[in-house]
Amino acid sequence: MNTDKQHFVVAFKSDKMGSGDDQLGGLLIKAYINTLVENDNKPAALVFYNAGVLLAAEDGDTAPALQVLEEQGVELLLCGTCVEFFDLKQRLAAGTISNMYAISETLSSTGHVIYP
């Protein structure tokens, strides 16, 4: 395993990890985000679009970990169109409402994009 720290961004396009059972996918994404908190090699940013924005809702299981990541200096960008679609604006626990231009710039300017 290469231990060189790399500049990377994590893109969340769903509130689940993988395909198959939704309950299992919810557990996996929560575990993944909690692991990011403990990881020494933090992503430069997390971007959330489509149902991925649901992960930043204050009533979600991942909200506490996302707040910690934000405090640790990780940028959290949320698709504004998606936040509006899911009517989340008043219920966000973490992140900055952004636009697709900023999300596109963030994804295209990184060394690696991870899609959990």
CNS distance restraints for C-alpha pairs under 8 A (distance, minus, plus):
assign (resid   5 and name CA) (resid  41 and name CA) 6.09 0.50 0.50
assign (resid   6 and name CA) (resid  41 and name CA) 7.62 0.50 0.50
assign (resid   6 and name CA) (resid 111 and name CA) 7.23 0.50 0.50
assign (resid   6 and name CA) (resid 112 and name CA) 7.92 0.50 0.50
assign (resid   7 and name CA) (resid  43 and name CA) 6.65 0.50 0.50
assign (resid   7 and name CA) (resid  44 and name CA) 6.33 0.50 0.50
assign (resid   7 and name CA) (resid 110 and name CA) 6.23 0.50 0.50
assign (resid   7 and name CA) (resid 111 and name CA) 5.54 0.50 0.50
assign (resid   7 and name CA) (resid 112 and name CA) 6.75 0.50 0.50
assign (resid   8 and name CA) (resid  43 and name CA) 5.18 0.50 0.50
assign (resid   8 and name CA) (resid  44 and name CA) 5.88 0.50 0.50
assign (resid   8 and name CA) (resid  45 and name CA) 7.45 0.50 0.50
assign (resid   8 and name CA) (resid 110 and name CA) 5.71 0.50 0.50
assign (resid   8 and name CA) (resid 111 and name CA) 5.66 0.50 0.50
assign (resid   8 and name CA) (resid 112 and name CA) 4.65 0.50 0.50
assign (resid   8 and name CA) (resid 113 and name CA) 5.77 0.50 0.50
assign (resid   8 and name CA) (resid 114 and name CA) 7.37 0.50 0.50
assign (resid   9 and name CA) (resid  43 and name CA) 5.30 0.50 0.50
assign (resid   9 and name CA) (resid  44 and name CA) 5.68 0.50 0.50
assign (resid   9 and name CA) (resid  45 and name CA) 5.01 0.50 0.50
assign (resid   9 and name CA) (resid  46 and name CA) 5.76 0.50 0.50
assign (resid   9 and name CA) (resid  47 and name CA) 7.46 0.50 0.50
assign (resid   9 and name CA) (resid 106 and name CA) 7.72 0.50 0.50
assign (resid   9 and name CA) (resid 107 and name CA) 6.78 0.50 0.50
assign (resid   9 and name CA) (resid 110 and name CA) 6.59 0.50 0.50
assign (resid   9 and name CA) (resid 112 and name CA) 6.36 0.50 0.50
assign (resid   9 and name CA) (resid 113 and name CA) 4.95 0.50 0.50
assign (resid   9 and name CA) (resid 114 and name CA) 6.26 0.50 0.50
assign (resid  10 and name CA) (resid  43 and name CA) 6.74 0.50 0.50
assign (resid  10 and name CA) (resid  45 and name CA) 6.56 0.50 0.50
assign (resid  10 and name CA) (resid  46 and name CA) 4.85 0.50 0.50
assign (resid  10 and name CA) (resid  47 and name CA) 6.35 0.50 0.50
assign (resid  10 and name CA) (resid 113 and name CA) 5.69 0.50 0.50
assign (resid  10 and name CA) (resid 114 and name CA) 4.68 0.50 0.50
assign (resid  10 and name CA) (resid 115 and name CA) 6.03 0.50 0.50
assign (resid  10 and name CA) (resid 116 and name CA) 7.51 0.50 0.50
assign (resid  11 and name CA) (resid  46 and name CA) 5.84 0.50 0.50
assign (resid  11 and name CA) (resid  47 and name CA) 4.78 0.50 0.50
assign (resid  11 and name CA) (resid  48 and name CA) 6.00 0.50 0.50
assign (resid  11 and name CA) (resid  49 and name CA) 7.87 0.50 0.50
assign (resid  11 and name CA) (resid 113 and name CA) 6.79 0.50 0.50
assign (resid  11 and name CA) (resid 114 and name CA) 6.08 0.50 0.50
assign (resid  11 and name CA) (resid 115 and name CA) 5.22 0.50 0.50
assign (resid  11 and name CA) (resid 116 and name CA) 7.41 0.50 0.50
assign (resid  12 and name CA) (resid  46 and name CA) 7.42 0.50 0.50
assign (resid  12 and name CA) (resid  47 and name CA) 6.10 0.50 0.50
assign (resid  12 and name CA) (resid  48 and name CA) 4.82 0.50 0.50
assign (resid  12 and name CA) (resid  49 and name CA) 6.39 0.50 0.50
assign (resid  12 and name CA) (resid  52 and name CA) 4.95 0.50 0.50
assign (resid  12 and name CA) (resid  53 and name CA) 7.75 0.50 0.50
assign (resid  12 and name CA) (resid 115 and name CA) 6.26 0.50 0.50
assign (resid  12 and name CA) (resid 116 and name CA) 6.82 0.50 0.50
assign (resid  13 and name CA) (resid  48 and name CA) 6.12 0.50 0.50
assign (resid  13 and name CA) (resid  49 and name CA) 5.16 0.50 0.50
assign (resid  13 and name CA) (resid  50 and name CA) 5.55 0.50 0.50
assign (resid  13 and name CA) (resid  51 and name CA) 6.13 0.50 0.50
assign (resid  13 and name CA) (resid  52 and name CA) 4.63 0.50 0.50
assign (resid  13 and name CA) (resid  53 and name CA) 7.91 0.50 0.50
assign (resid  13 and name CA) (resid 115 and name CA) 7.63 0.50 0.50
assign (resid  14 and name CA) (resid  49 and name CA) 7.43 0.50 0.50
assign (resid  14 and name CA) (resid  50 and name CA) 6.42 0.50 0.50
assign (resid  14 and name CA) (resid  51 and name CA) 4.56 0.50 0.50
assign (resid  14 and name CA) (resid  52 and name CA) 3.93 0.50 0.50
assign (resid  14 and name CA) (resid  53 and name CA) 7.62 0.50 0.50
assign (resid  14 and name CA) (resid  54 and name CA) 7.99 0.50 0.50
assign (resid  15 and name CA) (resid  25 and name CA) 7.98 0.50 0.50
assign (resid  15 and name CA) (resid  26 and name CA) 6.62 0.50 0.50
assign (resid  15 and name CA) (resid  29 and name CA) 7.03 0.50 0.50
assign (resid  15 and name CA) (resid  51 and name CA) 5.63 0.50 0.50
assign (resid  15 and name CA) (resid  52 and name CA) 4.64 0.50 0.50
assign (resid  15 and name CA) (resid  53 and name CA) 7.36 0.50 0.50
assign (resid  15 and name CA) (resid  54 and name CA) 6.12 0.50 0.50
assign (resid  15 and name CA) (resid  55 and name CA) 5.70 0.50 0.50
assign (resid  16 and name CA) (resid  22 and name CA) 6.61 0.50 0.50
assign (resid  16 and name CA) (resid  25 and name CA) 4.43 0.50 0.50
assign (resid  16 and name CA) (resid  26 and name CA) 4.68 0.50 0.50
assign (resid  16 and name CA) (resid  27 and name CA) 7.81 0.50 0.50
assign (resid  16 and name CA) (resid  28 and name CA) 7.20 0.50 0.50
assign (resid  16 and name CA) (resid  29 and name CA) 5.58 0.50 0.50
assign (resid  16 and name CA) (resid  52 and name CA) 7.87 0.50 0.50
assign (resid  17 and name CA) (resid  25 and name CA) 4.52 0.50 0.50
assign (resid  17 and name CA) (resid  26 and name CA) 6.52 0.50 0.50
assign (resid  17 and name CA) (resid  28 and name CA) 5.73 0.50 0.50
assign (resid  17 and name CA) (resid  29 and name CA) 4.98 0.50 0.50
assign (resid  17 and name CA) (resid 116 and name CA) 5.77 0.50 0.50
assign (resid  18 and name CA) (resid  25 and name CA) 5.98 0.50 0.50
assign (resid  18 and name CA) (resid 116 and name CA) 7.12 0.50 0.50
assign (resid  19 and name CA) (resid  25 and name CA) 6.96 0.50 0.50
assign (resid  20 and name CA) (resid  25 and name CA) 7.45 0.50 0.50
assign (resid  21 and name CA) (resid  25 and name CA) 6.15 0.50 0.50
assign (resid  22 and name CA) (resid  26 and name CA) 6.11 0.50 0.50
assign (resid  23 and name CA) (resid  27 and name CA) 6.46 0.50 0.50
assign (resid  24 and name CA) (resid  28 and name CA) 6.18 0.50 0.50
assign (resid  25 and name CA) (resid  29 and name CA) 6.22 0.50 0.50
assign (resid  26 and name CA) (resid  30 and name CA) 6.29 0.50 0.50
assign (resid  27 and name CA) (resid  31 and name CA) 6.25 0.50 0.50
assign (resid  28 and name CA) (resid  32 and name CA) 6.10 0.50 0.50
assign (resid  29 and name CA) (resid  33 and name CA) 6.19 0.50 0.50
assign (resid  29 and name CA) (resid 116 and name CA) 7.49 0.50 0.50
assign (resid  30 and name CA) (resid  34 and name CA) 6.13 0.50 0.50
assign (resid  30 and name CA) (resid  61 and name CA) 6.83 0.50 0.50
assign (resid  30 and name CA) (resid  62 and name CA) 5.69 0.50 0.50
assign (resid  31 and name CA) (resid  35 and name CA) 6.06 0.50 0.50
assign (resid  32 and name CA) (resid  36 and name CA) 6.40 0.50 0.50
assign (resid  32 and name CA) (resid 116 and name CA) 7.95 0.50 0.50
assign (resid  33 and name CA) (resid  37 and name CA) 6.77 0.50 0.50
assign (resid  33 and name CA) (resid  62 and name CA) 6.95 0.50 0.50
assign (resid  33 and name CA) (resid  65 and name CA) 6.63 0.50 0.50
assign (resid  33 and name CA) (resid  66 and name CA) 7.36 0.50 0.50
assign (resid  34 and name CA) (resid  38 and name CA) 6.96 0.50 0.50
assign (resid  34 and name CA) (resid  62 and name CA) 7.62 0.50 0.50
assign (resid  34 and name CA) (resid  65 and name CA) 5.74 0.50 0.50
assign (resid  35 and name CA) (resid  39 and name CA) 6.12 0.50 0.50
assign (resid  36 and name CA) (resid  42 and name CA) 6.66 0.50 0.50
assign (resid  36 and name CA) (resid  69 and name CA) 7.73 0.50 0.50
assign (resid  37 and name CA) (resid  42 and name CA) 7.75 0.50 0.50
assign (resid  37 and name CA) (resid  65 and name CA) 6.52 0.50 0.50
assign (resid  37 and name CA) (resid  68 and name CA) 6.93 0.50 0.50
assign (resid  37 and name CA) (resid  69 and name CA) 5.89 0.50 0.50
assign (resid  42 and name CA) (resid  74 and name CA) 7.20 0.50 0.50
assign (resid  43 and name CA) (resid  74 and name CA) 6.54 0.50 0.50
assign (resid  44 and name CA) (resid  74 and name CA) 5.59 0.50 0.50
assign (resid  44 and name CA) (resid  75 and name CA) 6.48 0.50 0.50
assign (resid  45 and name CA) (resid  74 and name CA) 5.26 0.50 0.50
assign (resid  45 and name CA) (resid  75 and name CA) 4.42 0.50 0.50
assign (resid  45 and name CA) (resid  76 and name CA) 5.72 0.50 0.50
assign (resid  45 and name CA) (resid  77 and name CA) 7.43 0.50 0.50
assign (resid  45 and name CA) (resid 106 and name CA) 7.76 0.50 0.50
assign (resid  46 and name CA) (resid  74 and name CA) 7.18 0.50 0.50
assign (resid  46 and name CA) (resid  75 and name CA) 6.17 0.50 0.50
assign (resid  46 and name CA) (resid  76 and name CA) 4.83 0.50 0.50
assign (resid  46 and name CA) (resid  77 and name CA) 6.27 0.50 0.50
assign (resid  47 and name CA) (resid  76 and name CA) 5.88 0.50 0.50
assign (resid  47 and name CA) (resid  77 and name CA) 4.76 0.50 0.50
assign (resid  47 and name CA) (resid  78 and name CA) 6.00 0.50 0.50
assign (resid  47 and name CA) (resid  79 and name CA) 7.81 0.50 0.50
assign (resid  47 and name CA) (resid 103 and name CA) 6.65 0.50 0.50
assign (resid  48 and name CA) (resid  52 and name CA) 4.98 0.50 0.50
assign (resid  48 and name CA) (resid  53 and name CA) 5.05 0.50 0.50
assign (resid  48 and name CA) (resid  76 and name CA) 7.69 0.50 0.50
assign (resid  48 and name CA) (resid  77 and name CA) 6.19 0.50 0.50
assign (resid  48 and name CA) (resid  78 and name CA) 4.87 0.50 0.50
assign (resid  48 and name CA) (resid  79 and name CA) 6.16 0.50 0.50
assign (resid  49 and name CA) (resid  53 and name CA) 5.51 0.50 0.50
assign (resid  49 and name CA) (resid  78 and name CA) 6.32 0.50 0.50
assign (resid  49 and name CA) (resid  79 and name CA) 5.14 0.50 0.50
assign (resid  49 and name CA) (resid  82 and name CA) 6.13 0.50 0.50
assign (resid  50 and name CA) (resid  79 and name CA) 7.61 0.50 0.50
assign (resid  50 and name CA) (resid  82 and name CA) 5.49 0.50 0.50
assign (resid  51 and name CA) (resid  55 and name CA) 7.92 0.50 0.50
assign (resid  51 and name CA) (resid  82 and name CA) 7.48 0.50 0.50
assign (resid  53 and name CA) (resid  57 and name CA) 7.40 0.50 0.50
assign (resid  53 and name CA) (resid  78 and name CA) 6.17 0.50 0.50
assign (resid  53 and name CA) (resid  79 and name CA) 7.21 0.50 0.50
assign (resid  53 and name CA) (resid  82 and name CA) 6.80 0.50 0.50
assign (resid  53 and name CA) (resid  83 and name CA) 6.43 0.50 0.50
assign (resid  54 and name CA) (resid  60 and name CA) 7.48 0.50 0.50
assign (resid  54 and name CA) (resid  86 and name CA) 7.79 0.50 0.50
assign (resid  54 and name CA) (resid  88 and name CA) 7.75 0.50 0.50
assign (resid  55 and name CA) (resid  60 and name CA) 6.18 0.50 0.50
assign (resid  55 and name CA) (resid  61 and name CA) 7.67 0.50 0.50
assign (resid  55 and name CA) (resid  62 and name CA) 5.90 0.50 0.50
assign (resid  55 and name CA) (resid  63 and name CA) 6.75 0.50 0.50
assign (resid  56 and name CA) (resid  60 and name CA) 6.94 0.50 0.50
assign (resid  56 and name CA) (resid  62 and name CA) 6.92 0.50 0.50
assign (resid  56 and name CA) (resid  63 and name CA) 5.50 0.50 0.50
assign (resid  56 and name CA) (resid  66 and name CA) 7.07 0.50 0.50
assign (resid  56 and name CA) (resid  92 and name CA) 5.70 0.50 0.50
assign (resid  56 and name CA) (resid  93 and name CA) 5.74 0.50 0.50
assign (resid  56 and name CA) (resid  94 and name CA) 5.72 0.50 0.50
assign (resid  56 and name CA) (resid  95 and name CA) 7.03 0.50 0.50
assign (resid  57 and name CA) (resid  63 and name CA) 6.37 0.50 0.50
assign (resid  57 and name CA) (resid  88 and name CA) 6.79 0.50 0.50
assign (resid  57 and name CA) (resid  91 and name CA) 5.54 0.50 0.50
assign (resid  57 and name CA) (resid  92 and name CA) 4.51 0.50 0.50
assign (resid  57 and name CA) (resid  93 and name CA) 5.49 0.50 0.50
assign (resid  57 and name CA) (resid  94 and name CA) 7.61 0.50 0.50
assign (resid  58 and name CA) (resid  63 and name CA) 5.68 0.50 0.50
assign (resid  58 and name CA) (resid  91 and name CA) 5.56 0.50 0.50
assign (resid  58 and name CA) (resid  92 and name CA) 5.26 0.50 0.50
assign (resid  58 and name CA) (resid  93 and name CA) 4.31 0.50 0.50
assign (resid  58 and name CA) (resid  94 and name CA) 7.75 0.50 0.50
assign (resid  59 and name CA) (resid  63 and name CA) 7.23 0.50 0.50
assign (resid  59 and name CA) (resid  91 and name CA) 7.68 0.50 0.50
assign (resid  62 and name CA) (resid  66 and name CA) 6.23 0.50 0.50
assign (resid  63 and name CA) (resid  67 and name CA) 6.16 0.50 0.50
assign (resid  63 and name CA) (resid  93 and name CA) 5.87 0.50 0.50
assign (resid  63 and name CA) (resid  94 and name CA) 6.84 0.50 0.50
assign (resid  64 and name CA) (resid  68 and name CA) 6.40 0.50 0.50
assign (resid  64 and name CA) (resid  93 and name CA) 7.99 0.50 0.50
assign (resid  65 and name CA) (resid  69 and name CA) 6.22 0.50 0.50
assign (resid  66 and name CA) (resid  70 and name CA) 6.16 0.50 0.50
assign (resid  66 and name CA) (resid  94 and name CA) 6.27 0.50 0.50
assign (resid  66 and name CA) (resid  95 and name CA) 7.95 0.50 0.50
assign (resid  67 and name CA) (resid  71 and name CA) 6.25 0.50 0.50
assign (resid  67 and name CA) (resid  93 and name CA) 7.03 0.50 0.50
assign (resid  67 and name CA) (resid  94 and name CA) 5.46 0.50 0.50
assign (resid  67 and name CA) (resid  95 and name CA) 7.98 0.50 0.50
assign (resid  68 and name CA) (resid  72 and name CA) 6.14 0.50 0.50
assign (resid  69 and name CA) (resid  73 and name CA) 6.54 0.50 0.50
assign (resid  69 and name CA) (resid  74 and name CA) 5.51 0.50 0.50
assign (resid  70 and name CA) (resid  74 and name CA) 4.93 0.50 0.50
assign (resid  70 and name CA) (resid  75 and name CA) 6.16 0.50 0.50
assign (resid  70 and name CA) (resid  76 and name CA) 6.77 0.50 0.50
assign (resid  70 and name CA) (resid  94 and name CA) 7.27 0.50 0.50
assign (resid  70 and name CA) (resid  95 and name CA) 7.31 0.50 0.50
assign (resid  75 and name CA) (resid  95 and name CA) 7.33 0.50 0.50
assign (resid  76 and name CA) (resid  94 and name CA) 7.43 0.50 0.50
assign (resid  76 and name CA) (resid  95 and name CA) 4.53 0.50 0.50
assign (resid  76 and name CA) (resid  96 and name CA) 6.05 0.50 0.50
assign (resid  77 and name CA) (resid  95 and name CA) 5.75 0.50 0.50
assign (resid  77 and name CA) (resid  96 and name CA) 5.17 0.50 0.50
assign (resid  77 and name CA) (resid  97 and name CA) 6.13 0.50 0.50
assign (resid  77 and name CA) (resid  98 and name CA) 5.77 0.50 0.50
assign (resid  77 and name CA) (resid 103 and name CA) 6.93 0.50 0.50
assign (resid  78 and name CA) (resid  82 and name CA) 7.76 0.50 0.50
assign (resid  78 and name CA) (resid  83 and name CA) 7.17 0.50 0.50
assign (resid  78 and name CA) (resid  95 and name CA) 6.36 0.50 0.50
assign (resid  78 and name CA) (resid  96 and name CA) 5.83 0.50 0.50
assign (resid  78 and name CA) (resid  97 and name CA) 4.77 0.50 0.50
assign (resid  78 and name CA) (resid  98 and name CA) 5.43 0.50 0.50
assign (resid  78 and name CA) (resid  99 and name CA) 7.52 0.50 0.50
assign (resid  79 and name CA) (resid  83 and name CA) 6.23 0.50 0.50
assign (resid  79 and name CA) (resid  97 and name CA) 6.12 0.50 0.50
assign (resid  79 and name CA) (resid  98 and name CA) 5.35 0.50 0.50
assign (resid  79 and name CA) (resid  99 and name CA) 5.38 0.50 0.50
assign (resid  79 and name CA) (resid 100 and name CA) 6.43 0.50 0.50
assign (resid  79 and name CA) (resid 103 and name CA) 7.55 0.50 0.50
assign (resid  80 and name CA) (resid  84 and name CA) 6.19 0.50 0.50
assign (resid  80 and name CA) (resid  97 and name CA) 5.23 0.50 0.50
assign (resid  80 and name CA) (resid  98 and name CA) 5.32 0.50 0.50
assign (resid  80 and name CA) (resid  99 and name CA) 5.56 0.50 0.50
assign (resid  81 and name CA) (resid  85 and name CA) 6.09 0.50 0.50
assign (resid  81 and name CA) (resid  99 and name CA) 7.44 0.50 0.50
assign (resid  82 and name CA) (resid  86 and name CA) 6.22 0.50 0.50
assign (resid  83 and name CA) (resid  87 and name CA) 5.91 0.50 0.50
assign (resid  83 and name CA) (resid  88 and name CA) 5.19 0.50 0.50
assign (resid  83 and name CA) (resid  89 and name CA) 6.02 0.50 0.50
assign (resid  83 and name CA) (resid  97 and name CA) 7.61 0.50 0.50
assign (resid  84 and name CA) (resid  88 and name CA) 6.37 0.50 0.50
assign (resid  84 and name CA) (resid  89 and name CA) 6.64 0.50 0.50
assign (resid  88 and name CA) (resid  92 and name CA) 6.14 0.50 0.50
assign (resid  98 and name CA) (resid 102 and name CA) 6.60 0.50 0.50
assign (resid  98 and name CA) (resid 103 and name CA) 7.34 0.50 0.50
assign (resid  99 and name CA) (resid 103 and name CA) 6.36 0.50 0.50
assign (resid 100 and name CA) (resid 104 and name CA) 5.82 0.50 0.50
assign (resid 101 and name CA) (resid 105 and name CA) 6.16 0.50 0.50
assign (resid 102 and name CA) (resid 106 and name CA) 6.09 0.50 0.50
assign (resid 103 and name CA) (resid 107 and name CA) 6.17 0.50 0.50
assign (resid 104 and name CA) (resid 108 and name CA) 6.00 0.50 0.50
assign (resid 105 and name CA) (resid 109 and name CA) 5.95 0.50 0.50
assign (resid 106 and name CA) (resid 110 and name CA) 6.54 0.50 0.50
assign (resid 107 and name CA) (resid 113 and name CA) 6.62 0.50 0.50
